């Protein structure tokens, strides 16, 4: 069956970002459940490593999904890989909603994690390959915005479900308090699977399979208003052709190419950016915000935490609008500096005014700020909000955009899957380790993550060049120029000049393998 196709770049990349909504749904599906008596009674009040294991089962599955994603994406196409992930996600949601104990809950979260791992690796690649260079940062940032929207939507579904059977004051609250939101998670998966039939495959993937006619036609529909002879379309097509030809002349597998010196440094950089995006401490704020607010002495921690999710959504918008204007490098550097500042401030306040938790029945929090220091509690909450706002405008979108655009076509899916696997490895470690860390070292945890941000600032300053304004095929020029990272990326893109040359008739572009039959050369203008 042939489906009608939608070629608007914003529509394509926005819909693909539904893969990010799955990620966001899973994050807050756990954080919202933690505060309900239904969850604690049914699953035996899990804490410490037990709760860490439940939370970590999702990123553990995501790690496996990320590592497998490139095989699906390279063989079956980026689009089909995401559709397979959507089906897997629905299965995982059903397992979670039907959980009869910790074991099935962990299985459901791990299965859902497989889907998230594939989507988190392939959706940014698909978005980057569909977008023109001028708005690539903006449209790939939609992935992060979708994550924040998913977090917010699912959190409020959780919050509404927490009122089932009299709410959190009823110790015998029905399990519907967590089964409803976990079941609702399946909905965006169904939408993602069905809706993707109406969107095209990546023209760069088609070119890699020697489906040149389709590639050129889709490029024309995407970037030329339906005109495959548009100079900009022909210039981009020519760059794709030359890049693929160069990679094939190297006569090496994509795995061998990954360890070549010119590529491996980019692989390490991509993996490092995803690592620092976890070690900055953001997902701790998402998974365990209820515990953090309780430790700060906040009465209604569920409602106060929801404000943080709203900030996360709203403050991602400036990054979407301005990432292509201000660039990736400033976002990484400013973000690391400010996040370190907020975390060090929070740790100092906790150390100065906090005391051991007098409530011996609380197995989650060992260090609290007494209620008589309400101004300190408010300052801690303010720092949490500022931290989230900083991440949302800087590292959040940039950590997905940067790795998706810096690799050659031959290794792009595999390299991005490795970078994303780094994200999930650290996500898994932190999800498992943070509950006991909160208990054993309390306020010192903020100092540790503040230090991580300080180290990330130095690392990015020394190794991350600016990539805005360059095509995917021009990244070799940016990274192989031998110019230090703080000076690289300042020369303009050559694509615009190639487009002008084609328009003037100085270049001839033909679909490979067709000779003059498929010649799409433009004659010089009179």
C-alpha positions as CSV (number, residue, x, y, z in Angstrom):
1,X,0.0,0.0,0.0
2,X,1.4,3.4,-1.0
3,X,0.8,6.2,1.5
4,X,0.7,9.9,0.5
5,X,4.0,11.6,1.6
6,X,4.6,14.8,3.5
7,X,7.7,16.7,2.6
8,X,7.7,19.8,4.9
9,X,10.9,19.6,6.8
10,X,9.4,21.0,10.0
11,X,6.5,18.6,9.9
12,X,8.9,15.6,9.2
13,X,11.3,16.5,12.0
14,X,8.6,17.4,14.5
15,X,6.8,14.2,14.0
16,X,10.1,12.2,14.2
17,X,10.6,13.9,17.6
18,X,7.8,11.7,19.0
19,X,10.6,9.3,19.6
20,X,11.8,11.8,22.2
21,X,8.3,11.9,23.8
22,X,8.7,8.2,24.5
23,X,11.9,9.0,26.4
24,X,10.2,11.7,28.4
25,X,7.2,9.6,29.2
26,X,9.4,6.9,30.7
27,X,11.5,9.4,32.8
28,X,8.5,10.9,34.6
29,X,6.5,7.7,34.7
30,X,8.8,6.6,37.5
31,X,9.3,10.0,39.3
32,X,5.6,10.5,39.6
33,X,4.9,7.0,40.9
34,X,7.5,7.3,43.6
35,X,5.3,9.6,45.7
36,X,2.2,7.4,45.7
37,X,1.2,4.9,48.5
38,X,-0.1,2.5,45.8
39,X,3.4,2.1,44.3
40,X,5.1,1.8,47.6
41,X,2.6,-0.7,49.0
42,X,2.3,-2.9,45.9
43,X,6.1,-3.1,45.2
44,X,7.2,-3.3,48.9
45,X,8.4,0.3,49.4
46,X,11.5,-0.2,47.3
47,X,14.5,2.0,48.3
48,X,18.3,2.2,47.8
49,X,19.6,-0.3,45.4
50,X,16.2,-2.0,44.9
51,X,14.6,1.3,43.7
52,X,17.8,2.0,41.8
53,X,17.5,-1.3,40.0
54,X,13.9,-0.6,39.0
55,X,14.8,2.8,37.6
56,X,18.0,1.6,35.9
57,X,16.2,-1.2,34.1
58,X,15.0,1.3,31.5
59,X,18.4,2.8,30.6
60,X,19.9,-0.7,30.7
61,X,17.5,-1.7,27.9
62,X,18.2,1.6,26.2
63,X,21.9,0.8,26.1
64,X,21.2,-2.4,24.2
65,X,18.8,-0.6,21.9
66,X,21.3,2.1,21.1
67,X,24.0,-0.4,20.2
68,X,21.6,-2.4,18.0
69,X,20.1,0.7,16.3
70,X,22.7,1.2,13.6
71,X,22.2,-2.3,12.2
72,X,18.4,-1.6,11.8
73,X,19.0,1.9,10.5
74,X,21.7,1.0,7.9
75,X,19.9,-2.0,6.6
76,X,16.2,-1.2,6.8
77,X,16.3,2.7,6.7
78,X,16.1,5.2,9.5
79,X,12.3,5.4,9.2
80,X,11.8,1.6,9.5
81,X,14.1,1.4,12.5
82,X,12.0,3.9,14.4
83,X,8.8,2.1,13.4
84,X,10.2,-1.1,14.8
85,X,11.1,0.7,18.0
86,X,7.5,2.1,18.3
87,X,6.1,-1.5,18.3
88,X,8.6,-2.6,20.9
89,X,7.6,0.4,23.0
90,X,4.0,-0.5,23.0
91,X,4.9,-4.1,24.2
92,X,7.0,-2.6,27.0
93,X,4.1,-0.3,28.1
94,X,1.7,-3.3,28.3
95,X,4.2,-5.2,30.5
96,X,4.6,-2.2,32.8
97,X,0.8,-1.6,33.1
98,X,0.3,-5.3,33.8
99,X,3.1,-5.6,36.4
100,X,2.4,-8.0,39.2
101,X,5.7,-7.4,40.9
102,X,9.1,-5.9,40.6
103,X,10.4,-8.5,38.2
104,X,7.7,-7.8,35.5
105,X,8.0,-4.1,36.1
106,X,11.8,-4.3,35.4
107,X,11.2,-6.4,32.3
108,X,8.6,-3.9,31.0
109,X,11.0,-1.0,31.6
110,X,13.8,-2.8,29.9
111,X,11.7,-3.6,26.8
112,X,10.6,0.0,26.7
113,X,14.2,1.0,27.1
114,X,15.1,-1.0,23.9
115,X,12.7,1.2,22.0
116,X,14.0,4.4,23.5
117,X,17.6,3.4,22.8
118,X,16.8,3.0,19.1
119,X,14.8,6.2,18.9
120,X,17.4,8.3,20.8
121,X,20.1,7.2,18.4
122,X,18.3,7.2,15.1
123,X,15.8,10.1,15.4
124,X,18.5,12.8,15.5
125,X,20.3,11.1,12.6
126,X,17.1,11.1,10.6
127,X,16.3,14.8,11.5
128,X,19.9,15.9,10.6
129,X,19.8,14.1,7.3
130,X,16.5,15.6,6.3
131,X,17.2,19.2,7.3
132,X,19.1,22.0,5.4
133,X,22.2,23.2,7.2
134,X,20.6,26.6,8.1
135,X,18.1,25.0,10.4
136,X,19.7,21.7,11.3
137,X,20.4,22.7,14.9
138,X,16.8,23.9,15.3
139,X,15.1,20.8,14.0
140,X,17.3,18.3,15.8
141,X,16.7,20.3,19.0
142,X,13.0,19.3,18.6
143,X,14.1,15.9,19.9
144,X,15.1,17.5,23.3
145,X,11.9,19.6,23.3
146,X,9.8,16.5,22.7
147,X,11.6,14.8,25.6
148,X,10.7,17.7,27.9
149,X,7.1,17.7,26.6
150,X,6.9,13.9,27.2
151,X,8.2,14.4,30.8
152,X,5.6,17.1,31.4
153,X,2.6,15.3,29.9
154,X,3.3,12.0,31.7
155,X,4.1,13.8,35.0
156,X,0.7,15.5,35.0
157,X,-1.0,12.1,34.0
158,X,0.8,10.7,37.0
159,X,-0.1,13.7,39.2
160,X,-3.8,13.3,38.2
161,X,-3.7,9.5,38.7
162,X,-2.2,10.1,42.2
163,X,-5.7,11.3,43.3
164,X,-7.3,7.9,42.7
165,X,-9.0,6.5,45.7
166,X,-8.6,9.6,47.9
167,X,-5.1,10.4,46.8
168,X,-1.8,10.0,48.6
169,X,-3.5,10.2,52.0
170,X,-5.1,6.8,51.5
171,X,-2.6,4.1,52.4
172,X,-4.8,1.5,50.6
173,X,-4.8,3.5,47.3
174,X,-5.7,1.4,44.2
175,X,-2.9,0.3,41.8
176,X,-4.7,2.3,39.1
177,X,-2.6,5.2,40.4
178,X,0.3,3.8,38.5
179,X,-1.3,1.4,36.0
180,X,-3.2,4.1,34.2
181,X,-0.2,6.3,33.4
182,X,2.0,3.3,32.5
183,X,-0.7,2.0,30.1
184,X,-1.2,5.5,28.5
185,X,2.4,5.4,27.5
186,X,1.5,3.1,24.6
187,X,-0.5,5.8,22.8
188,X,2.5,7.8,21.3
189,X,4.1,4.6,20.2
190,X,1.0,3.7,18.1
191,X,0.9,7.2,16.7
192,X,4.7,7.0,15.8
193,X,4.4,3.7,14.1
194,X,1.4,4.6,11.9
195,X,2.3,8.2,11.2
196,X,5.8,7.4,9.9
197,X,4.3,5.7,6.8
198,X,3.4,9.3,5.6
199,X,7.0,10.6,5.7
200,X,9.9,9.9,3.3
201,X,13.0,8.0,3.9
202,X,16.3,9.8,4.3
203,X,17.8,10.9,0.9
204,X,21.3,10.2,2.3
205,X,20.3,6.7,3.2
206,X,18.7,6.2,-0.2
207,X,21.9,7.4,-1.9
208,X,24.0,5.0,0.2
209,X,21.8,2.2,-1.3
210,X,22.4,3.6,-4.8
211,X,18.8,4.7,-5.1
212,X,19.9,8.0,-6.6
213,X,16.7,8.9,-8.5
214,X,14.7,8.7,-5.3
215,X,17.3,10.5,-3.3
216,X,17.4,13.4,-5.8
217,X,13.6,13.5,-6.0
218,X,13.2,13.7,-2.2
219,X,15.9,16.3,-1.9
220,X,14.0,18.4,-4.4
221,X,10.8,18.0,-2.5
222,X,12.6,18.8,0.8
223,X,14.8,21.7,-0.1
224,X,13.8,22.9,-3.6
225,X,10.1,23.3,-3.3
226,X,9.6,20.2,-5.5
227,X,12.2,21.3,-8.1
228,X,15.0,18.7,-8.3
229,X,16.9,21.1,-10.6
230,X,17.1,23.8,-8.0
231,X,20.8,24.9,-7.7
232,X,20.9,24.3,-3.9
233,X,19.4,20.8,-4.3
234,X,21.9,20.0,-7.0
235,X,24.8,21.3,-4.9
236,X,23.7,19.2,-1.9
237,X,23.2,16.2,-4.2
238,X,26.7,16.6,-5.6
239,X,28.2,16.8,-2.1
240,X,26.5,13.6,-1.0
241,X,27.7,11.9,-4.2
242,X,31.3,13.0,-3.7
243,X,31.3,12.1,0.0
244,X,29.9,8.6,-0.7
245,X,32.4,8.1,-3.6
246,X,35.3,9.0,-1.3
247,X,34.2,6.7,1.4
248,X,33.8,3.8,-1.0
249,X,37.2,4.4,-2.5
250,X,38.7,3.9,1.0
251,X,37.5,0.2,0.6
252,X,37.1,-0.3,4.3
253,X,34.1,-1.4,6.4
254,X,32.3,1.1,8.5
255,X,33.6,-0.6,11.7
256,X,37.2,-0.2,10.5
257,X,36.5,3.4,9.6
258,X,35.4,4.1,13.2
259,X,38.8,3.5,14.6
260,X,40.7,5.5,12.0
261,X,42.5,8.5,13.7
262,X,40.4,11.1,11.8
263,X,37.1,9.5,12.9
264,X,37.9,8.0,16.3
265,X,38.5,11.5,17.8
266,X,35.0,12.4,16.7
267,X,33.6,9.2,18.1
268,X,35.3,10.0,21.4
269,X,34.0,13.5,21.3
270,X,30.4,12.4,20.6
271,X,30.5,9.8,23.4
272,X,32.0,12.4,25.7
273,X,29.3,14.9,25.0
274,X,26.6,12.3,25.8
275,X,28.5,11.2,28.9
276,X,28.7,14.8,30.2
277,X,25.0,15.3,29.5
278,X,24.4,12.6,32.1
279,X,27.1,13.5,34.5
280,X,25.9,17.1,34.6
281,X,23.2,15.9,37.0
282,X,20.0,16.7,34.9
283,X,18.4,13.2,34.9
284,X,18.9,13.0,38.7
285,X,16.7,16.1,38.8
286,X,14.1,14.3,36.6
287,X,14.1,10.9,38.2
288,X,14.4,11.8,41.9
289,X,13.1,15.4,42.1
290,X,10.5,14.2,44.6
291,X,13.3,13.1,47.0
292,X,15.2,16.4,46.4
293,X,12.2,18.5,47.3
294,X,11.5,16.4,50.3
295,X,15.1,16.9,51.5
296,X,14.7,20.7,51.0
297,X,11.7,20.6,53.4
298,X,9.0,21.3,50.7
299,X,5.5,20.3,51.8
300,X,3.9,19.5,48.5
301,X,6.8,18.1,46.6
302,X,4.8,16.7,43.8
303,X,3.3,20.0,42.9
304,X,6.6,21.9,43.4
305,X,8.4,19.4,41.2
306,X,5.9,19.9,38.4
307,X,7.0,23.5,38.1
308,X,10.4,22.2,37.2
309,X,9.0,20.2,34.3
310,X,7.2,23.2,33.0
311,X,10.4,25.2,33.1
312,X,12.1,22.4,31.2
313,X,9.6,22.6,28.4
314,X,9.5,26.4,28.2
315,X,13.2,27.1,28.4
316,X,14.0,24.6,25.6
317,X,12.3,26.9,23.2
318,X,15.1,29.6,23.1
319,X,17.6,26.9,22.2
320,X,15.4,25.7,19.3
321,X,15.1,29.3,18.0
322,X,18.7,30.4,18.5
323,X,21.0,27.4,18.4
324,X,21.7,27.9,14.7
325,X,22.4,31.6,15.4
326,X,24.7,31.5,18.4
327,X,26.2,28.0,17.8
328,X,26.8,24.8,19.6
329,X,30.1,25.6,21.2
330,X,28.9,28.6,23.3
331,X,25.9,26.5,24.4
332,X,28.2,23.8,25.8
333,X,30.6,26.2,27.5
334,X,28.0,28.5,29.1
335,X,25.9,25.6,30.1
336,X,28.7,23.8,31.9
337,X,29.8,26.9,33.8
338,X,26.3,27.8,35.0
339,X,25.2,24.3,35.9
340,X,28.4,24.0,38.0
341,X,27.5,27.2,39.8
342,X,23.9,26.1,40.7
343,X,25.1,22.7,42.0
344,X,27.9,24.1,44.1
345,X,25.5,26.7,45.6
346,X,22.9,24.0,46.4
347,X,25.6,21.7,48.0
348,X,26.9,24.6,50.1
349,X,23.3,25.5,51.3
350,X,22.6,21.9,52.2
351,X,25.9,21.6,54.0
352,X,25.5,24.8,56.0
353,X,21.8,24.5,57.0
354,X,20.9,20.8,56.7
355,X,20.8,18.2,59.4
356,X,20.5,14.4,59.6
357,X,16.9,13.4,58.9
358,X,15.0,13.0,62.3
359,X,12.4,10.8,60.6
360,X,13.9,7.3,61.0
361,X,11.1,5.8,59.0
362,X,12.2,7.7,55.8
363,X,14.4,5.3,53.9
364,X,15.0,7.7,51.0
365,X,16.4,10.8,52.6
366,X,19.1,11.0,55.3
367,X,19.7,14.8,55.2
368,X,17.1,17.5,55.3
369,X,16.8,21.3,55.7
370,X,14.7,22.0,58.8
371,X,11.4,23.9,58.2
372,X,12.6,26.9,60.3
373,X,15.1,27.6,57.4
374,X,12.3,28.2,54.9
375,X,14.4,30.8,53.0
376,X,17.2,28.3,52.5
377,X,14.7,25.7,51.2
378,X,13.4,28.3,48.7
379,X,16.9,29.1,47.6
380,X,17.6,25.4,47.0
381,X,14.4,25.1,45.0
382,X,15.4,28.3,43.0
383,X,18.8,26.7,42.2
384,X,17.1,23.6,41.0
385,X,14.9,25.6,38.8
386,X,17.9,27.6,37.5
387,X,19.8,24.4,36.9
388,X,16.9,23.0,34.8
389,X,16.5,26.2,32.8
390,X,20.3,26.3,32.1
391,X,20.3,22.7,30.9
392,X,17.2,23.2,28.8
393,X,18.7,26.1,26.9
394,X,22.2,24.7,26.5
395,X,23.3,21.0,26.9
396,X,19.8,19.5,26.5
397,X,19.3,20.2,22.8
398,X,23.0,20.5,21.9
399,X,23.9,17.1,23.3
400,X,21.6,15.5,20.7
401,X,22.4,17.9,17.8
402,X,26.2,17.8,18.0
403,X,26.8,14.0,17.8
404,X,24.2,13.6,15.0
405,X,26.0,16.0,12.6
406,X,29.7,15.4,13.0
407,X,30.2,12.0,11.4
408,X,30.6,10.9,7.7
409,X,27.7,9.1,6.1
410,X,29.3,5.7,6.1
411,X,29.7,5.6,9.9
412,X,27.0,8.1,11.0
413,X,24.5,5.6,12.3
414,X,27.1,3.4,14.0
415,X,29.0,6.4,15.5
416,X,25.8,8.0,16.8
417,X,24.7,4.7,18.2
418,X,28.0,4.5,20.2
419,X,27.5,8.1,21.4
420,X,24.0,7.4,22.5
421,X,25.1,4.1,24.1
422,X,27.5,6.3,26.2
423,X,24.5,8.3,27.3
424,X,22.6,5.2,28.3
425,X,25.5,3.6,30.1
426,X,25.9,6.6,32.3
427,X,22.2,7.0,32.6
428,X,22.0,3.4,33.9
429,X,24.8,3.8,36.3
430,X,23.4,7.0,37.8
431,X,19.8,5.7,38.0
432,X,21.2,2.8,40.0
433,X,23.7,4.7,42.1
434,X,21.9,7.9,43.0
435,X,19.4,6.6,45.6
436,X,22.2,5.2,47.8
437,X,24.3,8.3,47.1
438,X,21.4,10.5,48.3
439,X,21.3,8.4,51.4
440,X,25.0,8.0,52.2
441,X,26.7,11.2,51.1
442,X,23.6,13.5,50.8
443,X,24.8,17.1,50.1
444,X,28.2,16.0,48.9
445,X,26.5,14.6,45.8
446,X,25.9,18.1,44.5
447,X,29.6,18.9,44.8
448,X,30.5,15.8,42.8
449,X,28.2,16.7,40.0
450,X,29.3,20.3,40.1
451,X,32.8,19.2,39.6
452,X,31.8,17.1,36.6
453,X,30.4,20.2,35.0
454,X,33.6,22.1,35.7
455,X,35.7,19.3,34.0
456,X,33.2,19.2,31.1
457,X,33.7,23.0,30.6
458,X,37.5,22.4,30.2
459,X,37.0,19.4,28.0
460,X,34.6,21.1,25.6
461,X,36.8,24.2,25.4
462,X,39.7,22.2,24.2
463,X,38.1,19.6,21.9
464,X,34.7,20.8,20.5
465,X,34.8,23.1,17.4
466,X,31.8,25.0,16.1
467,X,29.7,23.1,13.6
468,X,26.8,25.5,12.9
469,X,26.4,26.6,9.2
470,X,28.2,23.6,7.7
471,X,26.6,20.7,5.7
472,X,27.0,17.2,7.0
473,X,29.5,16.5,4.2
474,X,31.7,19.5,5.3
475,X,32.4,18.2,8.8
476,X,35.6,16.6,7.5
477,X,36.8,20.2,6.8
478,X,35.9,21.3,10.3
479,X,37.6,18.4,12.2
480,X,40.5,17.6,9.9
481,X,41.8,21.2,9.4
482,X,44.4,20.9,12.2
483,X,43.1,24.2,13.7
484,X,42.5,24.2,17.5
485,X,38.9,23.7,18.6
486,X,38.6,27.3,19.9
487,X,39.5,28.6,16.4
488,X,38.0,26.0,14.1
489,X,34.6,26.2,12.4
490,X,34.8,29.9,11.5
491,X,35.2,29.6,7.8
492,X,31.9,29.6,5.9
493,X,30.2,26.7,4.1
494,X,31.2,26.0,0.5
495,X,27.7,24.8,-0.4
496,X,26.4,28.2,-1.2
497,X,29.3,28.8,-3.6
498,X,28.7,25.5,-5.3
499,X,25.0,26.3,-5.7
500,X,26.0,29.6,-7.3
501,X,28.4,27.8,-9.7
502,X,25.7,25.4,-10.7
503,X,23.3,28.2,-11.3
504,X,25.9,29.8,-13.5
505,X,26.4,26.6,-15.4
506,X,29.9,26.0,-14.2
507,X,29.2,22.5,-12.8
508,X,27.4,19.5,-14.2
509,X,25.5,17.2,-12.0
510,X,24.1,13.8,-13.0
511,X,22.6,10.9,-11.1
512,X,25.4,8.3,-10.9
513,X,25.1,5.4,-13.2
514,X,22.8,7.2,-15.6
515,X,25.2,9.4,-17.6
516,X,23.6,12.1,-19.6
517,X,20.2,10.4,-19.6
518,X,19.6,11.7,-16.1
519,X,21.6,14.9,-16.6
520,X,20.2,17.7,-14.5
521,X,22.8,20.3,-15.4
522,X,21.5,23.9,-15.5
523,X,22.5,26.0,-18.5
524,X,24.0,29.4,-17.7
525,X,21.4,32.1,-17.2
526,X,21.1,34.7,-20.0
